[in-house]
Amino acid sequence: MKIKMTLLWILGPMILLLGCASTKTSKFNSMSVPMGMDKKEVLAKFGSPYKSGYYKDTNQVFREDWYYKENFYIHGWVDVINIIHFENGKVVSLEPLPEKQPYLIEANREVEVKTREKKP
């Protein structure tokens, strides 16, 4: 009985701490967004982008960029912008852009922390 209680006291906190560890990974990667995937498939899989842009290049190729945002907690909240680049309606590349924005949790609300650059 004493051994069981000792194990419970040792393993209990370890299990709780491991349960709090974040292992979230991005849903945007080369496996989930392969080259050649069309816009309808991307839309069905990930939903509407939060913003998009388009243009024709000098060779008259229609290009479009869709922007998706993900939030991760890695020593503070970080926003990652994933840009899916299309050419003539097909995926040609995926570009993740880390957009670090530290946040503090204050009285059940998030507050953005703005830092000043030090002058030399």
C-alpha positions as CSV (number, residue, x, y, z in Angstrom):
1,M,0.0,0.0,0.0
2,K,2.8,2.4,0.9
3,I,4.5,1.7,-2.5
4,K,1.3,2.4,-4.4
5,M,0.9,5.8,-2.6
6,T,4.5,6.7,-3.2
7,L,4.2,5.9,-6.9
8,L,0.9,7.9,-7.0
9,W,2.7,10.9,-5.5
10,I,5.6,10.6,-7.9
11,L,3.8,9.7,-11.2
12,G,0.7,11.8,-10.6
13,P,2.3,15.3,-11.0
14,M,4.4,13.9,-14.0
15,I,1.3,12.8,-15.8
16,L,-0.4,16.1,-15.2
17,L,2.6,18.1,-16.5
18,L,2.9,15.9,-19.6
19,G,-0.8,16.4,-20.3
20,C,-0.3,20.2,-20.4
21,A,2.6,20.0,-23.0
22,S,1.6,21.4,-26.4
23,T,2.4,19.2,-29.4
24,K,0.3,21.2,-31.9
25,T,1.8,21.2,-35.4
26,S,0.7,23.1,-38.4
27,K,-2.0,21.7,-40.6
28,F,-0.3,23.3,-43.5
29,N,2.6,21.1,-44.8
30,S,3.8,19.5,-48.1
31,M,1.7,16.4,-47.3
32,S,-1.6,18.3,-46.7
33,V,-1.0,20.9,-49.5
34,P,0.7,19.0,-52.3
35,M,1.8,20.8,-55.5
36,G,-0.9,20.5,-58.2
37,M,-3.8,20.6,-55.7
38,D,-6.6,22.8,-57.1
39,K,-8.3,25.7,-55.4
40,K,-11.6,23.8,-54.8
41,E,-9.7,21.1,-52.9
42,V,-7.8,23.6,-50.7
43,L,-11.1,25.4,-50.0
44,A,-12.8,22.1,-49.0
45,K,-9.9,21.1,-46.8
46,F,-9.1,24.4,-45.0
47,G,-12.0,26.7,-45.6
48,S,-11.9,30.2,-46.8
49,P,-8.6,32.2,-46.4
50,Y,-8.7,35.3,-44.2
51,K,-7.3,37.3,-47.1
52,S,-6.2,36.7,-50.7
53,G,-4.6,38.5,-53.6
54,Y,-4.1,37.9,-57.4
55,Y,-2.3,39.2,-60.4
56,K,-1.1,38.3,-63.9
57,D,2.7,38.1,-64.3
58,T,4.6,39.3,-67.4
59,N,4.0,36.0,-69.2
60,Q,0.2,36.4,-68.6
61,V,0.1,33.6,-66.1
62,F,-2.7,34.1,-63.5
63,R,-1.3,33.9,-60.0
64,E,-3.2,34.0,-56.7
65,D,-2.2,33.9,-53.1
66,W,-4.4,32.7,-50.2
67,Y,-3.5,33.6,-46.6
68,Y,-4.3,31.4,-43.6
69,K,-3.5,32.2,-40.0
70,E,-2.7,29.7,-37.2
71,N,-2.0,30.4,-33.6
72,F,0.5,28.4,-31.5
73,Y,1.7,28.6,-27.9
74,I,5.5,28.4,-27.9
75,H,6.8,30.3,-24.9
76,G,4.0,32.8,-25.7
77,W,1.4,33.0,-28.4
78,V,2.7,33.1,-31.9
79,D,0.7,33.7,-35.1
80,V,2.0,31.9,-38.2
81,I,0.8,33.0,-41.6
82,N,0.6,30.3,-44.3
83,I,0.5,31.6,-47.9
84,I,-0.6,29.1,-50.5
85,H,0.6,30.3,-54.0
86,F,-1.5,29.2,-57.0
87,E,-0.7,29.4,-60.7
88,N,-3.7,29.0,-63.0
89,G,-5.8,27.5,-60.2
90,K,-3.2,24.9,-59.0
91,V,-0.9,25.0,-55.9
92,V,2.7,25.8,-56.8
93,S,4.1,26.5,-53.4
94,L,3.4,26.9,-49.7
95,E,5.1,29.6,-47.7
96,P,4.9,29.7,-43.9
97,L,5.7,33.2,-42.4
98,P,6.2,33.4,-38.7
99,E,4.6,36.6,-37.4
100,K,5.7,36.7,-33.8
101,Q,3.3,38.5,-31.5
102,P,3.8,38.0,-27.8
103,Y,0.7,38.2,-25.8
104,L,0.1,38.4,-22.0
105,I,-3.0,36.9,-20.3
106,E,-4.4,39.6,-18.0
107,A,-7.7,39.2,-16.1
108,N,-9.1,36.7,-18.6
109,R,-8.3,38.7,-21.7
110,E,-5.3,38.8,-24.0
111,V,-3.3,42.0,-24.2
112,E,-0.8,42.5,-27.0
113,V,2.7,43.5,-25.8
114,K,4.5,46.1,-27.9
115,T,8.2,46.4,-27.5
116,R,10.4,49.3,-28.3
117,E,13.7,48.9,-30.2
118,K,16.7,50.2,-28.3
119,K,18.5,53.0,-30.0
120,P,22.3,52.6,-30.4
